[in-house]
Amino acid sequence: MGADFWIVLQWWAVLFLVGAIAFPLTKRLFANWWDGGYFFAKAAGMAVVTYLVYLVGTIRLLPFTLPTIVISMVVVFGVGLFLNKSYKANASNKTNMVLILVEEVFFLVALLFWSWIKGHEPSIRALEKFMDFGFTKSVLNSLYFPAPDMWYAGGTINYYYFGHIVLAVLTKLSGVDLAYTFNLMLATLFALTLTMSFSIGYQIGKIGGVGRRWGKIMAGVLTAFLVTLAGNLQTVYAFTQGYTGDPPAGGPPPFWQLGVSLEGLAKYWYANATRFIPYTIHEFPSYSFVVSDVHGHVMSLPFVLLAIGLLIIMSLQGAEGDAAISLQSRLLRRMNGIAMTRLVFYGFLVGILLMTNALDGPIYFGLFFLLTYMTHRTYKTYMITTGMVAFIAGITSLPFLLHFKSFVNGIGVNCPPAFLANTKIGPFLFEGVEKCQHSPLWMLFLLWGFFLYCGLGLLWRSRKLGTKITQLEKMLLIFFIFSIGLIIFPEFLYFKDIYPAHFRSNTMFKLGYDAFILLGIVSGYTIVTLKKKVFFFFLMPLLFLVSIYPIFSVRSYFNSLRNYEGLDGLAWVAREYPDDYAAMQWFKKGSPGVIVEADGDSYTDYARFSAFTGLPTIIGWPVHEWLWRGTYDVVAPRREEVRMIYESNDLFGTQQILNKYHVRYVMVGALERTKYTKLAEEKFTVLGQLVFRSAQTVIYQMPSR
């Protein structure tokens, strides 16, 4: 544990440096924010520094090396200083070093806390971890972008993987091995989400006129908890006889039919809160931090919160209550002023969100669109601001989009009318009538009832205020209504992908994730400002149910925190596949090239060599590649060719396949010997030579072609 502590501090020092160089920029963007935007500095630095590295690497101006990262950091720092030079300092813009020290300690404690939690189950295994690690390792192996797809030799990554480039940049800057930084990034995302949502909660409490400092702190703490750690009302099953394992195909029985029982406290399975409605996913940050996938929707969290912070300050312009000044009015009066800086950066952020977690881009452009409409003075200024954000987002994401082919094939209509079945009108797909799923209302209530109650409380308060409603509460009501729209959307429409029965699953997942964050912010404000006994009478049991979720999830995933294993995410490979692990270490000596290994089902240990070395293989997890390539027709032939490489006795045919994919190394390990029962291993010494052996794990090197 002591060694891990120093590794965490080394990682924190890099995060502190990235935040420090971006702080002049965030001071400009968040002038009049309660702390000058210090809690946003790390996220801003990660976004801008990584983008500059990605941009120069994509146009092949500079390679992805440590000097390039340093140059990018210097540029970001210089731009921040330049922007601040033109802004007249005032009392609220001066840096409070004591406050910054307190905030940095807060962040460090959060980072250490979740690093310690993560150390109780650090294995980079199961769910999407192979994919996420492989993407990042492939980026680290690359000098230019786009990076090769480690599971599709000859192709580049066709996924929104900007967040993985962020991790690669921080890893290279820190000098710490990816086996550690993968887990440290998860802890970083937790700490950023906690501190940034705290900052948002504190600010809206301040603008909303919450009393003394402790009241604002309470608003920040409550918002941070709801966004980062809270669950949903599905935990009510913990107080019934419950059900074990995954929900039945038709969905779980209603909780009121199971009877009250404390037996459920031992049976309750935390993952069911994210797979409650049949054939759907409705994940939220607390679950993400536990299961530990460093995936796009989690990597996007700091940028999402940064965007929300900007939306708040742009909508209210740093003013409090009714004194808000419209974004458009200021823009036209000072096109080169602070309003323009925020507008440009927000457009940049929308582009970053698109590259990190695709649907986040249009979601936060849509929210900007609505909020801008709320404050617009003229149609002309409305079109200028929204058009400018869209243009900058498009320019920002263009280098990515030029190399990305969307695997969304249109917008499906849920439960299409029979006479339109199997037709298409514009982007709208009317698939078969079997594509019909609606969420039972009682299930939707268990998922969103707490937030709905808080949002209705805010709506009731606003109606009572009438014409006295503040600009802040108008904005929060738009957050609430927009979030309800995100929740309702999959009941009518879905983004078409390859999944048959789970056709609306990804749509509900991505839209609901952002709804959860926005509703957490709305709920935090409502609870600290709506001082009505009847409201709190019904609130407390709901708040209790969403608050106990991390007790179950942490206890289950991290084995009740009984055994600290460390932060090395690949230690499990050394334990369970020691010979394969030795082979992976052999590649660290510098042996680039395409490898071939056994392919296998998603979420299994297959494709481990390519995932953990970042070296491309002919085909990795087939269903993932099916999704990314849009068709199984390009996946199936590769699977058959891999089988032939291992089982065919035809030397010439095998050589042709190896040459086709420029294979340099053939891997034969435990899983290859298990899957290919007719393994023709002797031919590899004829076609190439043995260069590594550890017990039954062997690497054969093929001659260069």
N, C-alpha and C positions, 0 to 999 in steps of 0.2 A: 504493500500500500504506500510505503514511503517513496519508492521510486516513481510510482504513478503520480504522486503529489507534485513532484518536480516537473514531470512531463506536462501536467495540467498548467502549472505556472508558466512553463515555456510557451505553451499554446496561448495562454491568456496574454502574455507579453506581445505576441504577434497581433492578437485582436485589439489590444490597447493601442498599438502603433497604427493599425488600419483606421481605428476610430479617431485617433489624434490628428492624422493627416486630413481627415474628412470633416473635422469639427468646424474649421472656418467656413466650409460650405454649408453645413447644417445651421450654423449661427445665422447665416444669411437667409436660408430658407425658412427657419423657424424663429425669426426675430419676433420678440414679444411673447414667445412661448415661455412657460414658467422657468425652464432651465436652459434656454437657448438651444434646445433640441439635442442636448448631449446624449441622451439615451438613443437617439436615432443615428448618431454618427457612425457607429460600427456597421450598421446595415447600409448606410449611404456609401461608406468606403468600400465595402465588399462589392456593391453593385457597380460603382464607377470604375474602380481599379480593375476588377475582373473584366468589365466590358472593354476597357482600353486594351488589355492584354488579348482578349478574344478578337477584337477588331484588327489589330496589327498582325495577329497571327493568321486571320482569315484572308487578308489581302497580301499575306506573305511579305510584309514589310520588316517585321522582327519576329524571331522565333520565340516559342514559349520557354523562356529561361528565367532564372532569377534576376539578371540585369534588366530584362524587359519589365518584370514586375516592379522593380525599384524605380525605373524611369516613369512608369505609370503612376506610382505613388507620388513622385515629385510633381508630376503634372497636376494631379488632383489637388495637392496642397497649394500649388501656385495659383490655380484657378480660384480656389477658395479665398486666398488672401486678396487676389485682385478684385473679386466680387465684393468683399467686405470693405475694401478701400473706398468704394464709391458710396457706401452706406454710412450716414452720419451716426456715430455711436451715441447711445443714450443710456440711461441708468439700467433699463431692462435688458440692454444688449451686452452689458459688461459681464465678463466671465467671473463667476463666483467660484474660486478655487476650492473652498471648503465644500460647497455643494457638489462639485465634480468629484472630489475625493470620496464623499459619502456615496455618490451614485456608482462610482467604480467599485467600491467595496461591495455594494449591493449586487452588482453584476457578477463579481468574482465569487461571492458566496453562492449565488444561484448556479454558477458554472461548476464549482466544486461539489455542490450538493448533488446535481444530477450526474456528474461524473462518478461520484461515489455510488449512487443508485445503479448506474449503468455497469459499474464494475462487478456487480453481483450476477450479471448475465451478459457478458460482452460478445457472445458468439455472433459472427457475421454469417448468419445461416437462416434459412427459411424465409418465407414471404419474398420480398423483392430485394433482399440484401445482396445476393450474388450479382444481380443486374446493376444495382447502384454502385457497388464496389468495382465491378468490371468497367463500367463507364468511366469512373474516376481514374482507375488505373490506366485505361486506354488514353485518357487525356494526358496523364502524367508521362506516358511513353511518347507522346506526340510533340513535334516541334511546331506544327501548323494545324489549322482547323479547316474543315470539320475533322474530328478524330475518327479513326477507324472503328467500326462496329466489331467488338471482340467475338460476337456470335454469328458473324456473317462475313466471312473472308472476302475481301475485294470491295466491300461496301462501307459506307460511313454511317455513323449513328443517325438514325432517323427518328429522333425523339427530342422532346423539349428538355435539354440537358444542361442548360446554363448553370443551374445550381450545382451540378457536378463539377463544372469548371471552377466555380467559386471555391469548392472544397479542394480542388487540385491546386489552385493558386495559394490558398492558405497553407496547404501541406508543403508545397515547395518553399514557401517563405519561412516556415517554421523549422524545416529540416527534420521533422518527426515522421516516422514511417506511417503509411496510410493505414496499416492494421490498427494503429492507435488513433489517428486523426479522424477516421471514420466514426468512431464512437465519441470522440471529443466534439465532432461537428454536431452530433445529436444533442450533446449537453449544451453546446453553444446555441443551438436553435431554441432549446428550452429557456436558457437564460435571456436570450434576446426577446423571445415572446413574452416572458414574464415582465421584463423591465420596460419594454416598449409599450405594452398594454397598460402597465402602471402609469407611464408618462401620459398616455392618452386619457386614462381615467382621472388623473390629477388635474389635467388641463381643463377637461370639460366640467369637472367639479368647480374649478376656479372660475371659469366663465359663467357657470350656472349659479354662482353666488353661494356655494356651500360655505358655511361659516368659517371657523378658524382653521389653522393649518392642519390640525389633526382630522378635521372633517374632510379636507382635500386628500390627505393621506389615506383615509379610510376609503374614499372614492377610488383612489388609485389601487389600493390593495384588493378591494372587491372586484374591480374590473380585471385586474391581473389574474386573480384566482379563477374567475368565470371563463376567461378566454383560454387560460393555460392548463388548468387542472380539472375543471368541472366536467361532469358527464351529463346524462339526461335522466328522465324519470323512469327509464327501464329498470333502474335499480330497485324499483318497488318489488320485483320478483324475488329479491333477497329476503323478503319478509313473508313469502308464501312457501308452499311445499316445493315450488320451483320446477324446473326441468333441467336435465343435464345434457351436456354436449350441444351440438348445433340444433337450432330450432327445427321442428318437423317441417316437411315440404310445404304444407299448407299454412305454415306460420305457427307460433306458439299459442297455446290456449290463453284466453284473457285472464289476467291476474286475479280477477274477482271470482273466478271459478276454481281456483287452486286452494283457497283457504289460507287463513293466516297461520304462519308457522315460522319459528326461528331456525328450522332446518335449512331453509334457503340460504342462510348466511354462510353455510359451509358449501352448498351446492352452486352458488351463483357463479356464472362464467362471464367474466367481464366483456369478452369479445361479442357476446350476443347483443350488447347495446349498439353495436355498429352493423349488425346483420339481422336486425329484428324483423323488418318488413321483408317478406319472401322475395328472393331474386334481386335484392338491392344491397347497396353499401351506403351507410350514412355515418362515416367516420368523423371524428373531431380531434382537436390537437392533443388532448390528454391521452387518448388511445394511441395516437401516433408516437408520442414521446415514450410510451411504454414498449410498444412492439418494435420500435427503433429502426424502421426503414428510413434511410436518408434519401427519400424519394422526392419527386418534384413538388408535390403538394405541401410537404414539410419544409423543403428548402425555400419555398416561396413565402413562408410566414413572415420573415423580417421585411421583405419587400412589400407585402400586403399591408403590414402595420405602418410602414413608412408612407405608403400611399394614403392610408386612412388619416394619418397625422397631417399630411399635406392637404387633404380634402377639408379637414376641420379648419385649418388656418386659412385656406383660400376662401372657404365659405364665410368665415367670420372675420377674416383679415386681422386677427389679433385683437379685435375689439370685443367688448363684453356685452352680452344681452342685445338690446335693441339698437345699440350704437354701431352695429356691423356696417361695413362699407362694401359695396358690391365689387366682385372680382372684375367684372367687365368695365365698370366705371373707372376704376383705378387703371386698368389696362390701357384704355384709350387716352387717359391723361398722362400716363407715364409708360410708354411702350418699352423703355429700357430700364424700368425700375424693378423693385422687388417682386411686384406681381408677375412681370414677365419671367423673371428667374424661376419663380415657383411653377409657372405654367409650362415652361420648357422642361423643367426637371420632372414634372408630373408626366408629360408626354414620354420622356425617356423611361420613366418607371413603368408605364403601361407596356412599352416595348420589352422591357426586362421581364415583366410578369408573363408576357406571351411566350418568351423564350424559356421560362423556368417552369411554368405550369399552365399550359396553353389557354385554358378557359379563363384564367385570372385576368388576362389582358382585356378581352371584351367585357368581363364583369366590371372591372374598375373603370373602364371607359364609360360603360353604361351608367354607373353610379355618378361619375363626374358629369355626364350629360344631364342627369336629373337634377343634381345639385346646382349646376350652372343655370338651368332653367329657373330654379327657385330664386336666384339672385339677379337674373338678367334685367337690364333696363330697356334694351332695344333688341329687335331681331338681328340687327347687323352685328352687334357685339356678341350676341349668343353664337352666331355662326362662326365668327372669327375665332373665338376661344375654343369651341369644340373642334372646329376644323384644324386649328393649329395643333391641338393635342393629338388628334388622329394622324396628322402629317408627321409629327415628330416621332410618334410611336412606330409608324410605318418605316421611317428612315432608320430608326434605332434597330428594329428587328429585321431589316432587309438582308444583312449578311447571313442571318440564320435562315430566313425564309427561302433564300436562293438555293439552299442545300437541303430543304425539308419538304417532304411530300406528306400532306395530311392524310391520316388514316381514318378520318371522319368522312363518310360517303354521302352525307346529306342529313337533313333534319327529318327524323321519323315522326309520324303522327301516331300517338298511342291510341289504341282502339279505333282504327280507321273504319269508316262505313263500308259495308260489304260491296257496294257498287263501285267504290274506288280502289278496292283491294288490288295490290300488285301493280299500281300505277305510280307515276311521278309527275308532279306539277312544280316546275321550277326546282328549288332546293328541297321541297317537301316530298317525303317518301310515304306512300300509303302501302305498307307491307300487308301480309296476310292478316286476316281477322284474328288469328291466334296471337298476334302481337298486341295483346291487350292486358294491361296490368294497372290496377288502381290500388292505392294504399287505403286500408280501412281507417276511418277517421279516428278510432280509439288508439290505433298504433301511431298515427301522426301526432296525436295529443301526447302520448308518452315520450315521443322523441322531442317535441317542441313545446310542450305545455308550459314549462317553466318560463321560457322566453316569451311565449305568447301572452302569458299572464302579466309579465313585466311590461311588455309593449302596450298592452291594453291599459295598464295603469298609467303609462305616459300619455296615451291618447286621452284618457279620462281627465287627467290633469290639464292637458292642453285645451280641452273643450271648456273646462271650468274657467281657465284664464281668458278664453275668448280672444279679443283683439290684443290682449296683453302678452300673448305667447311670444317668446323670444326667438331670435334667429337660430340660436342653438337648438332649441326644442323642435323647431321646424326641420332643422337638419337631421336630428335624431329620429324624427318621425319618418323622414325619407329613408334613413337607414333601415328602420323597421319595416316599412311598406316594401322596400326593395328586397329585403331578405325574405319576406313572405312570398314575393314573386319568385324568388329563386327556389323556394321549397315547393311551390305549386307547379312550376314549369314541368318537372318530369311526370306529372300526372296527365299531361296533355301532349308533350313533345319530348323527344330524346335525340341525342346526337348518335347517328348510326355508326356502329363499329362491327366487329366480327362476331360478337357473342350472341347466340340465338336466344336462350331462355333469359339471360341476364342483360337484355338489350338496353334497358334504361339504367343499369347499375352504375356505370361510370358517370353518366349525366347527373344522377342524384348525388353521387359521391362528391363530385367537384363543386357543384352548385351549393349543396348543403354545407360543405366545409366552410365556405366563405360566409354563408348565412349564419353559421354558429358564431363566428368571430364578430360579425357586426352586431348580432343580437346580444352577445356577451357585453359589448360596450354600451348598448342601449340599456340593458338590464342593470348594469352597475350604476349608471346615472340615476335611473328611476328609483332604485332602492334607497339611495342616500338622500334623495330630494323629496320623495313622496311620503310624507310623515302622516300617514293615516292608519289608525289602529286596525280597522277592518282589512285594509290592504295587507298589513303584516300578519294578521291572524291566519290568512290563507297562504301567505308567502312562505312562512317558516317551514311547514312540512315539505313544500316543493324545493326550497333551498337546501334542506337537509338531504333530500334524495339525490340531487345533482352533486352535492358536495362530497358524498361518501364514495363516489366512483373510484378515485385513485387508491383508496384503501384496498379494494378488491383487485384492481388491475396490478398494482405494484406487488402486492402479496403473492399473486399468482405467477406473474412473469418472472419476478426476481426471487422466487423461492423464499418469500417472507424475509428477505434480506439476511439470511442466515450465514451465507458463505461468500465472502469477497474473493472473486477470482482474478481481478485485475482488468486492465483496459485493452489488452492485446486481443483483438477480435479474431485472430487466426489461431489462437492457442488450441482451439477445439480440433483443428485440422491436424496439428502436431500430435494430439492425443489419439484421435480416431483413425487417421490416415497418415501415420508417421512417414511411410515411404513416399507417398504422394507429396507430402509436405517437403521432404528433402528434395524432390524433383523441382518443386516450385522455387526453392531456395537456389537451386543450381542455375535457374534462368536469371537470377539477380546478377550473375557474373557478366551478363551482357551477351545474350544470345537471341537477338530479334529474329522474327520470321513467323510465318503462318504455322500453326500446329494443327494436328487432328486428334480428336479425342471422342469418346462416346457421347452422343447426344442423348437427352432424356427429358422427362416431363418437367414442367415448371415446378418450382418450389421444392425440388429434390436436390441431391448433391451432385447431379450430373452437370457437366460443363464447368467443373470447378477449376481446372487448369487455366482455361481462358479467362474466367472471372477473376482469379486471384493473381494472374500474371499480366492481364490486360492484352495478351497476345491473341490475335484473331484466330479463330478456328472455323472450319467449314460451316458448321451449323451448331448452335448452342441449344437454348430452350426453344423448341419448335413453335409452340403456340405464341410466345412473345414475338418471334420473328414474323409469324403469320400476321399478327396485329400490326407490327411496324411496317411490313412490306405490303399490307393490304390484300394479300392473296396467299393461299397455301400452295399454289402452283409452283412458286419458286422455292418453297421450303421442302416439299416432298422429294424432289430429285436429289437434293443435297443429302437428305437422310439416307436414301438408298445408296448413294455414292460412298458415304462414310461406312455403311455396312459392308460394302464390297471391299473397301480398303482393308478392313479387318478380317473378313471371312473368305474373300475370293482367293483361289489358287492361281488365278490368271495374272502372271507377272506383268505382261504388257498392258493389260487393262488397268491394273492397279497403278502402274507408272503413269498412264495417261491421266488418270484422275488426280494424282499427286501433282503432276505438271500443270494441270488445268487451274488449280488453286494455288500454285506456287508453294506447296507445302514444304516446309523445312524440317519439321520434327513430327514424328509419330509417337504418341504417348500410349503406353500400355501399363495400366495400373489396375487397382482392385475393381473398379467399376467396369472397365473395358473387359476384363476377364469374366466378370459376372454376366454382362449383357451379351457378349459375342461368344456363344458356346462353341462355335466352329472356328475359333480364332486361328488364323494361319500366320503365326508369328514368325516362323522361320524365314519367310520371304523377305522380311525387312532387313536382314543381314545381307541379302543378295542385292536388294535395291539401294541400301544405304549402309550405315555402320552404327553399332551401339556406342553411345557416348556417355550414358549414365545408367547406373543400376543401383537400386537400394531394395534388397530382397526381391519382391515380385513386381516392383515398379521399375519400368525401363523406358529410356528415351532413345529413339533411333533417329539419327540425323540423315536426311536425304541430301544428295549432292546439289549444289547450286545450279540453276538453269538460266 
